[in-house]
């Protein structure tokens, strides 16, 4: 009995020392990780990154180092490292299978943050709709549509789709398509369109406005008025010139045809 008690005491004391050592390592390790992450966050190269990228890197480093500290503590308590790695692998596999969609969104968010196809404030066109980017999160990107509706789009969709960034350049081109009758004066119609464009204050002088015939349809001759504007003035100019061109055609008697069909009746 005495030998058994001595053995138990010896094991308890040994485990107690290991437990205290593990607790110290855990406490000191977590404190050092916090200091290290804060130190990294103050570096110049890190502060130049996008805020979302900073958050992602900080969280990833924190989680990775926390796991390493926990593994060290468990090893101090006498658990074999192979067992720990096997358990972590099983847990990782289970979590990965359960969160496939979420992990795809995270991966998409990382791609967007690293390659920056668009930024907050840009107006983009996506398969899920068009809108101004309000926030780029880890899982979702939030857009605000032109009619002021908030839309959350999964990052996996954006990273695997064609996204047009309409705010990427300072200027944009506007093509306004119009139709005139076949008996209308084409040269006069082009001059009227150019005069409307050149008189608009928001239309850029360089590149200069242009008007040309694009096709001959069944019932009309198709014309296109092409102008360049600052990106912020796109819709104002597009709507304004569409209205001005109709009024100018009416003023100069240039008819805008409607679809026509000639029917020939033969009497036998």
C-alpha positions, 0 to 999 in steps of 0.5 A: 500500500505504501508503495502504491501511495508513493507511486501515486504521489510521484505521478501526481507531483510529476503531472502537477509540475507538467500542468503548471509548466503547460499553464505557464507556456500557454499564458506566456505564449498567448501574451507573446502572440498578442504582442507579435501581432500588434507589432506586425500591425504597426509596420509600414508595409502592413499598414499599406495593405487593405484593411480587410487584408490586414484583418485576415492576416492578423486573424490567420497568424493568431489562429496558427500561433495559438494552435502551435502553443496549444500543441506544445502545451499538450505535448508537455502534458505527455500526449504524443504529437502524432496523436495530436496531429491525427486529432487535428487532421480529423477535426480539420476534415470534418470542419472542411466538409461542413463548411465547404460553401463558407470556405469557398467564400473565404477563398474568394474573399482572399482572392478579391483582397489580394488582386483587388479587381475592385475597391469600396466605392467602385460601381461594378456589374456582376451576374447577380446585379449592378451596384456600388461596392459598399464593403468587401468582407471575408464571406460577402461583398455588399453592393448598393444598387442604383435604387438604394437596395443593399445586396450581399453577394458571396465572394465565391460568386464574384471571384469565379465570374466576370465582373466589370468595374465601371469605375476603373477608369476616369472616363467612359464612352457613351453610345446612343443609338438612333433610327431615322427614316430611309428618306431622311437626310443622313448628313443633316441628322449627323450634324444635328447629333454632333451639335447636340453633343458639342453643346452639352457642357459635360461632354468631353472635347477630347476625344471629340464626339462622333456620329456615324451610320452603323447599319441599314435595318428593315425599316430604318437607317441606324445611327450612333452618337458616340461621346466621352464623359467623366465617369461621374457624369455618365448617366446625366449625359446619357439621359440628357443626350437621348432626350436632346437628340429626339427634340433636335430631330423633331425641330429639323423635321427628321422622322424616326420611323416605326416598324413597317410591313408592305403587303401586296395583294394579288387578284387572280 
